[in-house]
Amino acid sequence: MGEESTEKALRQVRDALDRTGLLFMHDARKPSLTALVAGTPIQGSWWGHPAGRRIFQVASALEDGGEALFVPLLSAKVTLVHRRLWPALVSVGESHAPWQVDPLTPRARELLADVQRTGRVRATGPSSKALARALLAHAEQVHTTGGSHATELVSWSTVREAREIVERMPEDLGRQQLEEAAAAMDATLALPWTRRR
């Protein structure tokens, strides 16, 4: 029964993600993975919810299966981005537009340089979050040798290579595609380049 309900939830989330290209990981008011899996919106943290384990399994299946990237895109909340929008996302991430880089602190700029130079840096704290929220790097959860989770910032060129994203497009076209997908969710004003103005 448990495996069957996880498969059913995974199909529902895939269908929702296929329709719009974007889906909140967790939101009590907008369409989200957590609400689809639980069958109802979840107030507060989903980790302690009875469907928490299934939510984690569905999210992991989508990410591990190369179907979605998890990015703080809409309202700075973790958002699932469908594979078809990856070229748009990467074009925005690689653009280093003023809305992305101008607000960075000196420490965040140093961290960005490290990520660009090495492709992958384990990092936490405000500078790490600033880079992920500005879409200047992709934040991935990794398992450590000690069995815990850690965050690594990954350059978009590394993501492009690892996920085999060959299509390239101008940054303005990438923003337009993401805006259209966000509009389908009534979340256009929540995009990073509109939040920072």
C-alpha positions as CSV (number, residue, x, y, z in Angstrom):
1,M,0.0,0.0,0.0
2,G,2.7,2.5,0.9
3,E,4.7,2.0,-2.3
4,E,1.6,2.2,-4.4
5,S,0.5,5.4,-2.7
6,T,4.0,6.9,-3.3
7,E,3.8,6.0,-7.0
8,K,0.3,7.5,-7.3
9,A,1.6,10.7,-5.6
10,L,4.6,10.8,-7.9
11,R,2.3,10.6,-10.9
12,Q,0.2,13.5,-9.6
13,V,3.2,15.7,-9.0
14,R,4.6,14.9,-12.4
15,D,1.3,15.8,-14.0
16,A,1.2,19.1,-12.2
17,L,4.8,19.9,-13.0
18,D,4.2,18.9,-16.7
19,R,1.3,21.4,-16.9
20,T,3.1,24.6,-15.7
21,G,6.8,23.7,-15.6
22,L,7.1,25.1,-12.1
23,L,5.7,23.9,-8.7
24,F,6.4,25.0,-5.2
25,M,8.0,22.4,-3.0
26,H,5.9,23.6,-0.1
27,D,3.3,26.3,0.1
28,A,0.0,26.5,2.0
29,R,-1.8,28.7,-0.6
30,K,-0.3,27.8,-4.0
31,P,0.0,24.4,-5.8
32,S,2.8,22.5,-4.1
33,L,4.4,19.1,-4.0
34,T,3.6,18.8,-0.3
35,A,-0.1,19.5,-0.8
36,L,-0.3,17.1,-3.7
37,V,1.4,14.3,-1.8
38,A,-0.5,14.9,1.5
39,G,-3.8,15.4,-0.3
40,T,-4.3,18.8,1.4
41,P,-2.2,21.9,2.1
42,I,0.1,21.6,5.0
43,Q,0.4,24.5,7.5
44,G,3.9,24.9,8.9
45,S,6.7,22.4,8.4
46,W,6.0,19.3,6.4
47,W,8.8,17.3,8.0
48,G,6.6,16.2,10.9
49,H,3.5,15.6,8.9
50,P,2.3,12.0,8.6
51,A,3.0,12.2,4.8
52,G,6.5,13.6,5.4
53,R,8.3,10.4,4.4
54,R,6.3,10.0,1.2
55,I,6.9,13.7,0.4
56,F,10.6,13.2,0.8
57,Q,10.5,10.0,-1.4
58,V,8.6,11.8,-4.2
59,A,10.9,14.9,-4.1
60,S,14.0,12.6,-4.2
61,A,12.6,10.6,-7.1
62,L,12.0,13.7,-9.2
63,E,15.5,15.1,-8.5
64,D,17.4,11.9,-8.7
65,G,15.5,10.9,-11.9
66,G,16.6,14.2,-13.6
67,E,13.0,15.5,-13.9
68,A,13.3,18.6,-11.8
69,L,15.8,21.0,-10.3
70,F,15.0,22.4,-6.8
71,V,15.7,26.1,-6.8
72,P,14.7,29.1,-4.6
73,L,12.9,30.7,-7.6
74,L,9.4,31.8,-6.6
75,S,9.1,34.0,-3.5
76,A,12.6,32.7,-2.6
77,K,10.9,29.4,-1.8
78,V,12.2,26.1,-3.1
79,T,10.5,25.6,-6.5
80,L,10.6,22.5,-8.7
81,V,11.7,23.5,-12.2
82,H,10.8,21.1,-14.9
83,R,13.5,19.8,-17.2
84,R,12.1,21.7,-20.2
85,L,12.8,25.0,-18.4
86,W,16.4,24.2,-17.5
87,P,17.9,26.0,-20.5
88,A,15.9,29.1,-19.4
89,L,17.0,28.8,-15.8
90,V,20.6,28.3,-16.7
91,S,20.6,31.2,-19.1
92,V,19.4,33.5,-16.3
93,G,21.9,32.0,-13.8
94,E,24.8,32.4,-16.1
95,S,23.9,36.0,-17.1
96,H,25.3,37.6,-13.9
97,A,22.9,40.5,-14.4
98,P,23.0,43.6,-12.2
99,W,20.0,42.5,-10.2
100,Q,22.0,39.4,-9.3
101,V,25.5,40.7,-8.6
102,D,25.0,44.3,-7.4
103,P,23.5,43.4,-4.0
104,L,26.2,40.9,-3.2
105,T,28.4,41.4,-0.1
106,P,32.2,41.1,-0.5
107,R,32.1,37.6,1.1
108,A,29.4,36.5,-1.3
109,R,31.5,37.7,-4.3
110,E,34.4,35.7,-3.0
111,L,32.3,32.7,-2.6
112,L,30.9,33.1,-6.2
113,A,34.5,33.3,-7.5
114,D,35.3,30.1,-5.7
115,V,32.2,28.4,-7.2
116,Q,33.1,29.6,-10.7
117,R,36.7,28.5,-10.3
118,T,36.1,25.0,-8.8
119,G,32.6,24.2,-10.0
120,R,31.4,23.0,-6.6
121,V,31.9,24.4,-3.1
122,R,30.4,23.2,0.2
123,A,28.9,26.3,1.9
124,T,26.4,27.5,4.4
125,G,25.3,30.9,5.8
126,P,24.0,34.1,4.4
127,S,26.5,34.3,1.5
128,S,25.5,30.9,0.3
129,K,21.8,31.7,0.5
130,A,22.4,35.0,-1.3
131,L,24.0,33.2,-4.3
132,A,21.3,30.6,-4.5
133,R,18.5,33.1,-4.3
134,A,20.1,35.3,-6.9
135,L,20.3,32.2,-9.1
136,L,24.1,32.7,-9.4
137,A,24.7,29.1,-8.3
138,H,22.6,26.0,-7.8
139,A,22.4,24.7,-4.2
140,E,22.4,20.9,-4.0
141,Q,21.9,18.8,-0.9
142,V,24.6,16.1,-0.7
143,H,25.2,13.2,1.7
144,T,28.4,13.5,3.7
145,T,30.6,10.5,4.7
146,G,29.3,11.0,8.3
147,G,25.7,10.3,7.1
148,S,24.4,13.9,7.4
149,H,23.3,16.3,4.7
150,A,25.3,19.3,3.5
151,T,24.7,22.1,1.0
152,E,27.0,22.5,-2.0
153,L,26.9,25.4,-4.3
154,V,27.4,24.3,-7.9
155,S,28.2,26.5,-10.9
156,W,25.7,26.5,-13.7
157,S,28.4,25.3,-16.1
158,T,28.8,22.2,-13.9
159,V,25.0,21.8,-13.8
160,R,24.8,22.2,-17.6
161,E,27.4,19.5,-18.1
162,A,26.1,17.1,-15.4
163,R,22.5,17.4,-16.6
164,E,23.4,17.5,-20.3
165,I,21.7,20.9,-20.9
166,V,22.9,21.7,-24.4
167,E,20.3,24.3,-25.5
168,R,21.5,27.8,-25.0
169,M,19.4,31.0,-25.2
170,P,19.7,34.7,-24.5
171,E,19.0,35.6,-20.8
172,D,16.0,37.8,-21.7
173,L,14.3,34.8,-23.5
174,G,15.1,32.7,-20.4
175,R,13.5,35.2,-18.1
176,Q,10.5,35.4,-20.5
177,Q,10.0,31.6,-20.4
178,L,10.2,31.5,-16.6
179,E,7.8,34.5,-16.3
180,E,5.3,32.7,-18.5
181,A,5.5,29.6,-16.4
182,A,5.2,31.7,-13.2
183,A,2.2,33.5,-14.7
184,A,0.4,30.1,-15.1
185,M,0.8,29.8,-11.3
186,D,-0.2,33.4,-10.6
187,A,3.3,33.9,-9.2
188,T,5.1,36.3,-11.7
189,L,5.8,39.0,-9.1
190,A,7.6,36.4,-7.0
191,L,10.5,35.9,-9.4
192,P,13.9,37.1,-8.2
193,W,14.4,39.8,-10.8
194,T,11.0,41.3,-9.9
195,R,11.5,41.0,-6.1
196,R,14.7,43.0,-6.1
197,R,13.5,46.1,-8.0
